[in-house]
Amino acid sequence: MISGTEEGERIAGFIADLDRAIGADGDRGRVTEAVKNVLKEDVRALEALPGRFLVPCEDCYARRLLHKDPEGRFSVVVMVWDRGQATPIHDHCGMWCVECVVLGRIKVTQFDMVPFTHGPLVEFREAGCVTAGIGEAGALIPPFDYHRIENLFESKAATIHVYGGEMTSCTAFYPEGGRYRHAYCDLSYTID
């Protein structure tokens, strides 16, 4: 059993590792690769997450803030996916992100937007799909960031997301007649 003090120290060490990985140079490719390495190496440290971070919500995936860098360079969010929960296709409004599975499995599908000039609807073409398990991580760097995350499996899943800032909004895309209508979405955190 991990004590509360040890939990705090492990999480603080994880945040310090992220802080060093992100540094100050701002090169998205280097930063996301370094963050991905931290997540893969420190995934076991995340077992120290307080239990409240791993509780699913009934009608939508849970989104809980673990850390917000005081300088605004990055934030760390834990998401919990009950069976059948998913995001719509969405983007990150120009913000990079690295995602890692810490519990269960998830399916991530990436999309390319197909140029379409007739009205407000857009088309997407599937560009790749992965099923990821514990310790597997991936990066999204705009403009290649259209994706959907879903838990199609029998048990809950949890992912940790490190964003290049605080992601408070995104553009989501909802099916309409074989195409998709976009909607600007404000994002919030799950409060327990």
Secondary structure as the mmCIF struct_conf table of DSSP 4:
data_model
#
loop_
_struct_conf.conf_type_id
_struct_conf.id
_struct_conf.beg_label_comp_id
_struct_conf.beg_label_asym_id
_struct_conf.beg_label_seq_id
_struct_conf.end_label_comp_id
_struct_conf.end_label_asym_id
_struct_conf.end_label_seq_id
HELX_RH_AL_P HELX_RH_AL_P1 GLY A 4 ILE A 22
TURN_TY1_P TURN_TY1_P1 GLY A 23 ASP A 25
HELX_RH_AL_P HELX_RH_AL_P2 ARG A 28 ASP A 42
TURN_TY1_P TURN_TY1_P2 VAL A 43 ARG A 44
HELX_RH_3T_P HELX_RH_3T_P1 ALA A 45 ALA A 48
BEND BEND1 LEU A 49 LEU A 49
HELX_RH_3T_P HELX_RH_3T_P2 GLY A 51 LEU A 54
HELX_LH_PP_P HELX_LH_PP_P1 VAL A 55 CYS A 57
BEND BEND2 GLU A 58 CYS A 60
STRN STRN1 ALA A 62 LYS A 68
TURN_TY1_P TURN_TY1_P3 PRO A 70 GLU A 71
BEND BEND3 GLY A 72 ARG A 73
STRN STRN2 SER A 75 TRP A 81
TURN_TY1_P TURN_TY1_P4 ARG A 83 GLY A 84
STRN STRN3 ALA A 86 ALA A 86
HELX_LH_PP_P HELX_LH_PP_P2 THR A 87 PRO A 88
STRN STRN4 ILE A 89 HIS A 90
TURN_TY1_P TURN_TY1_P5 CYS A 93 GLY A 94
STRN STRN5 CYS A 97 LEU A 103
BEND BEND4 GLY A 104 GLY A 104
STRN STRN6 ILE A 106 VAL A 114
HELX_LH_PP_P HELX_LH_PP_P3 PRO A 115 PRO A 115
BEND BEND5 HIS A 118 PRO A 120
STRN STRN7 LEU A 121 ALA A 132
TURN_TY1_P TURN_TY1_P6 ILE A 134 GLY A 135
STRN STRN8 ALA A 137 LEU A 140
STRN STRN9 ILE A 141 ILE A 141
TURN_TY1_P TURN_TY1_P7 PRO A 142 PRO A 143
STRN STRN10 PHE A 144 PHE A 144
STRN STRN11 HIS A 147 GLU A 150
BEND BEND6 PHE A 153 SER A 155
STRN STRN12 ALA A 157 TYR A 163
BEND BEND7 GLY A 164 GLY A 165
STRN STRN13 SER A 169 GLU A 176
TURN_TY1_P TURN_TY1_P8 GLY A 177 GLY A 178
STRN STRN14 ARG A 179 ASP A 186
#
